[in-house]
Amino acid sequence: MKRSSLSIVIIVIAMAILLIALAISTSAQTAQTLPIKYVGVKKPGVGQVIHPQSGVQKPGDIGVRAHTNFEVFMPAGGRPEELPPYSGYGFETPASLGCIYGLVTAVSGCNPNVVATNPSGGSKSIAIVDAYDDPWAGPDLAYFSAQFGLPFKPSQLQVVYASGSQPPIDITGGWEVEESLDIEYAHAMAPSARIYLVEADSNYFADLQTAVTVATNLVQCGQTTTCVSITGAGEVSMSWGGGEFSTETSYDSSFTMTNVVFFASSGDFPGTSWPCTSVNVVCVGGTSTRRNASLAFLGQSTWTEGGGGVSPYEPKPSYQTGVTGTGTKRSVPDLSFDANPDTGVWVWDSNYFEEAGGGWFLVGGTSLSSPSLAGIVNNAAGRSGGSFAANSAAELTKIYANRAVTADFAHPSFGGFCGSYEGSTATTTLGSWDPCTGIGYPKGYAGK
């Protein structure tokens, strides 16, 4: 072949390759801009996890500012436009969580696309403490409840500004997703309870502590100022947190109020987080729910990213005396609940969230764990013959005393690992404690 002919062949081949590349690029751009449901073949569980900006602990934050503890799972083909539960996907719903944790009559497999019986009950009140304003909190909770068949009256939710003035919004949308997650799953686990959403002016601990005080007063007596006569009872959930600091114990008395049990998230990173490490707070860590290809529930394992360990500052509380593995200081978590974003829950948030806008999100993180456990404990206390705990220490004493009761608690049957370099092992032995899941996860309402 002559050199000129060879050059022509090479040019033709190069042009063909260029045309193919342009076609692929155009196709990809078209796929990205179409109002898609899912592009191509559905691949359940395939996608990426987004760690929001509100969840990043920046230099100088420790002891000053808190961050959120949730993550968002984004399927590879984009978020579904259909209403959840979305056929073929095993993300959890209020009904499937009720099935998994023994809150409703068991259905084989607890398939979120099949089960429809939600937890029922709950009484008194649950206060959710978060930072910044969620302007659509009420409508979002109403829409979420309607989609999943949960009873809801607008009067059940009261949004309270901790400082008396409306806080600004979080421009990233992270704290708004946090608030939607918190109120929706506290309500899902205790749909008859009153929900207070107490909004702090910012994520500074000083502002959040002001909100905690307001939340406590609301739970105790239904008003934002100090109660003269305590007539109420309930729970306060704090899904936020931050790295521990040397003066944290000076705030622990804030969580000792009569007839109020405080819950907090253990964090979505190895190590410990305050206020979850407080001796007066029920610290809730994370697990993963496991399903087969038919979406039948197989059991639970630990969530490798859940926080836990031994506090360097908090003293060992009496309720952990005699519990092997807790060391000589406060050890966390106490309990655990589904938190893995890969096995997360459906959350409706109509506000703008980073680059994703608003809508239905698939959310995990220990921010799911804290309000869900608060709802379960609220529901347990409000049932026939039950009573609300005198305070957090009384609730923790009860939980640890019942940790070996098969009907009350269980450890993830698949065990697992957590911590830095996954150096901690989750036990499967009932009655034991480990830094991944604490004494395990709840079964039903008894013992709480």
SULUR-V922382 format. One record per residue. RES is the residue in one letter. BURIAL is + if it has 16 or more other C-alpha atoms within 10 Angstrom, else -. Layout:
BEGIN
res = {RES,RES}
burial = {BURIAL,BURIAL}
END
This chain:
BEGIN
res = {M,K,R,S,S,L,S,I,V,I,I,V,I,A,M,A,I,L,L,I,A,L,A,I,S,T,S,A,Q,T,A,Q,T,L,P,I,K,Y,V,G,V,K,K,P,G,V,G,Q,V,I,H,P,Q,S,G,V,Q,K,P,G,D,I,G,V,R,A,H,T,N,F,E,V,F,M,P,A,G,G,R,P,E,E,L,P,P,Y,S,G,Y,G,F,E,T,P,A,S,L,G,C,I,Y,G,L,V,T,A,V,S,G,C,N,P,N,V,V,A,T,N,P,S,G,G,S,K,S,I,A,I,V,D,A,Y,D,D,P,W,A,G,P,D,L,A,Y,F,S,A,Q,F,G,L,P,F,K,P,S,Q,L,Q,V,V,Y,A,S,G,S,Q,P,P,I,D,I,T,G,G,W,E,V,E,E,S,L,D,I,E,Y,A,H,A,M,A,P,S,A,R,I,Y,L,V,E,A,D,S,N,Y,F,A,D,L,Q,T,A,V,T,V,A,T,N,L,V,Q,C,G,Q,T,T,T,C,V,S,I,T,G,A,G,E,V,S,M,S,W,G,G,G,E,F,S,T,E,T,S,Y,D,S,S,F,T,M,T,N,V,V,F,F,A,S,S,G,D,F,P,G,T,S,W,P,C,T,S,V,N,V,V,C,V,G,G,T,S,T,R,R,N,A,S,L,A,F,L,G,Q,S,T,W,T,E,G,G,G,G,V,S,P,Y,E,P,K,P,S,Y,Q,T,G,V,T,G,T,G,T,K,R,S,V,P,D,L,S,F,D,A,N,P,D,T,G,V,W,V,W,D,S,N,Y,F,E,E,A,G,G,G,W,F,L,V,G,G,T,S,L,S,S,P,S,L,A,G,I,V,N,N,A,A,G,R,S,G,G,S,F,A,A,N,S,A,A,E,L,T,K,I,Y,A,N,R,A,V,T,A,D,F,A,H,P,S,F,G,G,F,C,G,S,Y,E,G,S,T,A,T,T,T,L,G,S,W,D,P,C,T,G,I,G,Y,P,K,G,Y,A,G,K}
burial = {-,-,-,-,-,-,-,-,-,-,-,-,-,-,-,-,-,-,-,-,-,-,-,-,-,-,-,-,-,-,-,-,-,-,-,-,-,+,-,-,-,-,-,+,+,-,-,-,+,-,+,+,-,+,+,-,+,-,-,-,-,+,+,-,+,+,+,+,+,+,+,+,+,+,+,-,+,-,+,+,-,-,-,+,+,-,-,-,+,+,+,+,+,+,+,+,+,+,+,+,+,+,+,+,-,-,-,-,+,+,+,+,+,-,+,+,+,+,+,+,+,+,+,+,+,+,+,+,+,+,+,+,+,+,+,-,+,+,-,+,+,+,+,+,+,-,-,+,-,+,-,+,-,-,-,-,+,-,+,+,+,+,+,-,-,+,+,-,+,+,-,+,+,+,+,+,+,+,+,+,+,+,+,+,+,+,+,+,+,+,+,+,+,+,+,+,+,+,+,+,+,+,+,+,+,+,+,+,+,+,+,+,+,+,+,+,+,+,+,+,+,+,-,+,-,-,-,-,-,-,-,+,+,+,+,+,+,+,+,+,+,+,+,+,-,-,-,-,+,-,-,+,-,-,+,+,+,+,+,+,+,+,+,+,+,+,+,+,+,+,+,+,+,+,+,+,+,+,+,+,+,+,+,+,+,+,+,+,+,+,+,-,-,-,+,-,+,-,-,+,+,+,+,+,+,+,+,+,+,+,+,-,+,+,+,+,+,-,+,+,-,-,-,-,-,+,-,-,+,+,+,+,+,+,+,+,+,+,+,+,+,+,+,+,+,+,+,+,+,+,+,+,+,-,-,-,-,-,+,+,+,+,+,+,+,+,+,+,+,+,+,+,+,+,+,+,+,+,+,+,+,+,-,-,-,-,-,+,+,+,+,+,+,-,+,+,+,-,+,+,-,+,+,+,-,-,-,+,+,+,+,+,-,-,+,+,+,+,+,-,-,-,-,+,+,+,+,+,+,+,+,+,+,+,+,+,+,+,+,+,+,+,+,+,+,+,+,+}
END
